[in-house]
Amino acid sequence: MSVDSVASRFNLGTVLVASAVALALTTGCSTKNYVRTQTQPLVQQTNELDTKTAQDHRDIMDTDQRAQAGISKASDAASTADQHAMVAGQSADTAQQSAQEAVNRVDTLVGVVANLDNYKQLSDVSVTFGFDKSVLTDDDKAQLDQVAASLTSTRGYILALTGGTDSVGDAEYNYKLSNRRADAVVNYLSIKYNIPPHKFYLIGIGKDNPVADNDTRAGRKENRRVEIKLMSNMAKNASTQGAPSGGQ
C-alpha cells in the first residue's frame, strides 16, 4: 500500500472521528436543551406552588390568630359578666345579712330587756371612748376596777352592757364599733377578774338612743360610751346596796 493511500485513509478516519465527536456534542447539547425546556415549566410550577402554599399558611395563621383573639375577647367578656353577677350576688347577700343582723339585734334587745325585768339595778357606770376608738383608757379601767370590787359582796348578779356611738358615720359601721367597745369592757373584766361569760348581757346599739346631744362635742363624747349596769335578782342585795350611783 502506498504512502498516499495510508495518508488518505488516516485523514478519512480523522474526519470521521471528528464528525462523530461533533455529532455527539451536538446531540448532548440538544438533549440538555430539551431537558431544560421540559423541566423549566415544572420548576416554575413547583415554585408557584410553594409560594401559594406559603401564602395559604400565612392566611391560615392570620385567621387562627383572629379566631383566638375573638375567643379570648369573648372569654374575657364572659368572665367580666360572671364577676359582675358574683358582685351583685355578694351585695344581695350582704344586704340580707345586714337585715338579719338588725332583726337579731332587736330580738336580743327584747330578750335582754325582758330578762332584766327580774333584776334590780344596783349601780350604773359609763366609760367613754375616743372618736372611732374601742380601746379602754386608764381612767376607764379604774372605773371598771371599782365595779369588779363591788362584785365580791353581790349575789345573783349580772352585768348589762350597752355600747353606743355618736351620730358621725355609717349606721352599720357604728353598730359594729359599739359592739367592739362593749367587747373591750367584757374582755377586761373577764380576763382580769375571771368573771364568767354568762354574767354578761351586752348589746351594741350604735348611734341609736343617744344619751346626749350629738350637735355638741361634749354630747358626742358622752354618746361614745359603754354603760355598765350591775343588776341583781336577790331582794337582799337590792335593799342593802342602796340607790344606783351616778354616771361618769
QUIHUDA-V512042 format. One record per backbone hydrogen bond with DSSP energy under -0.5 kcal/mol. NH is the residue of the N-H (numbers start at 1). CO is the residue of the C=O. E is the energy in kcal/mol with one decimal. If there is no record, write none. Layout:
NH&CO&E ; NH&CO&E
//
This chain:
6&2&-2.0 ; 7&3&-2.6 ; 8&4&-2.4 ; 9&5&-2.7 ; 10&6&-2.6 ; 11&7&-2.5 ; 12&8&-2.4 ; 13&9&-2.7 ; 14&10&-2.4 ; 15&11&-2.5 ; 16&12&-2.4 ; 17&13&-2.7 ; 18&14&-2.8 ; 19&15&-2.6 ; 20&16&-2.7 ; 21&17&-2.9 ; 22&18&-3.0 ; 23&19&-3.1 ; 24&20&-2.8 ; 25&21&-2.9 ; 26&22&-2.8 ; 27&23&-3.0 ; 28&24&-3.0 ; 29&25&-2.5 ; 30&26&-2.5 ; 31&27&-2.7 ; 32&28&-2.5 ; 33&29&-2.8 ; 34&30&-2.4 ; 35&31&-3.0 ; 36&32&-3.0 ; 37&33&-2.4 ; 38&34&-2.4 ; 39&35&-2.7 ; 40&36&-2.1 ; 41&37&-0.6 ; 42&38&-0.5 ; 43&39&-2.6 ; 44&40&-2.6 ; 45&41&-2.8 ; 46&42&-2.7 ; 47&43&-2.6 ; 48&44&-2.6 ; 49&45&-2.8 ; 50&46&-2.6 ; 51&47&-2.6 ; 52&48&-2.7 ; 53&49&-2.8 ; 54&50&-2.7 ; 55&51&-2.3 ; 56&52&-2.8 ; 57&53&-2.4 ; 58&54&-2.2 ; 59&55&-2.7 ; 60&56&-2.6 ; 61&57&-2.6 ; 62&58&-2.6 ; 63&59&-2.6 ; 64&60&-2.6 ; 65&61&-2.5 ; 66&62&-2.4 ; 67&63&-2.5 ; 68&64&-2.9 ; 69&65&-2.6 ; 70&66&-2.4 ; 71&67&-2.7 ; 72&68&-2.8 ; 73&69&-2.5 ; 74&70&-2.6 ; 75&71&-2.6 ; 76&72&-2.7 ; 77&73&-2.5 ; 78&74&-2.4 ; 79&75&-2.6 ; 80&76&-2.8 ; 81&77&-2.4 ; 82&78&-2.5 ; 83&79&-2.4 ; 84&80&-2.7 ; 85&81&-2.5 ; 86&82&-2.5 ; 87&83&-2.9 ; 88&84&-2.6 ; 89&85&-2.4 ; 90&86&-2.8 ; 91&87&-2.7 ; 92&88&-2.3 ; 93&89&-2.5 ; 94&90&-2.9 ; 95&91&-2.6 ; 96&92&-2.5 ; 97&93&-2.7 ; 98&94&-2.8 ; 99&95&-2.4 ; 100&96&-2.5 ; 101&97&-2.8 ; 102&98&-2.2 ; 103&99&-2.1 ; 104&100&-2.8 ; 105&101&-2.5 ; 106&102&-2.0 ; 107&103&-2.8 ; 108&104&-2.9 ; 109&105&-2.7 ; 110&106&-2.6 ; 111&107&-2.5 ; 112&108&-2.8 ; 113&109&-2.7 ; 114&110&-2.5 ; 115&111&-2.1 ; 116&112&-2.5 ; 117&113&-0.8 ; 117&114&-0.5 ; 118&115&-1.6 ; 119&116&-2.0 ; 120&232&-3.2 ; 122&230&-3.8 ; 123&230&-1.2 ; 125&228&-2.5 ; 127&226&-2.1 ; 129&224&-2.5 ; 133&130&-2.0 ; 141&137&-2.3 ; 142&138&-2.0 ; 143&139&-1.9 ; 144&140&-2.2 ; 145&141&-2.3 ; 146&142&-1.5 ; 147&143&-1.8 ; 148&144&-2.6 ; 149&145&-2.0 ; 150&146&-1.4 ; 151&147&-0.6 ; 151&148&-1.0 ; 152&149&-0.8 ; 153&150&-0.7 ; 154&151&-1.3 ; 158&231&-2.3 ; 159&199&-3.4 ; 160&158&-0.6 ; 160&229&-2.6 ; 161&159&-0.7 ; 161&201&-3.4 ; 162&227&-1.9 ; 163&203&-2.8 ; 164&225&-2.9 ; 165&206&-2.4 ; 174&170&-2.2 ; 175&171&-2.0 ; 176&172&-1.8 ; 177&173&-2.5 ; 178&174&-2.6 ; 179&175&-1.8 ; 180&176&-2.1 ; 181&177&-2.0 ; 182&178&-2.0 ; 183&179&-2.6 ; 184&180&-1.9 ; 185&181&-1.5 ; 186&182&-2.2 ; 187&183&-3.0 ; 188&184&-1.9 ; 189&185&-2.4 ; 190&186&-3.0 ; 191&187&-2.1 ; 192&188&-2.3 ; 193&189&-1.9 ; 194&190&-0.8 ; 195&189&-0.8 ; 199&196&-1.7 ; 200&197&-1.9 ; 201&159&-2.7 ; 203&161&-1.6 ; 205&163&-2.8 ; 205&203&-0.6 ; 208&205&-2.2 ; 216&213&-1.1 ; 220&216&-2.4 ; 221&217&-2.0 ; 222&218&-1.8 ; 223&219&-1.7 ; 224&220&-1.1 ; 225&223&-1.9 ; 226&127&-2.2 ; 227&162&-2.5 ; 228&125&-3.9 ; 229&160&-2.5 ; 229&227&-0.6 ; 230&123&-2.0 ; 230&228&-0.6 ; 231&158&-2.8 ; 231&229&-0.7 ; 232&120&-2.3 ; 233&156&-1.8 ; 235&233&-0.6 ; 238&234&-2.0 ; 239&235&-1.8 ; 240&236&-1.8 ; 241&237&-2.3
//
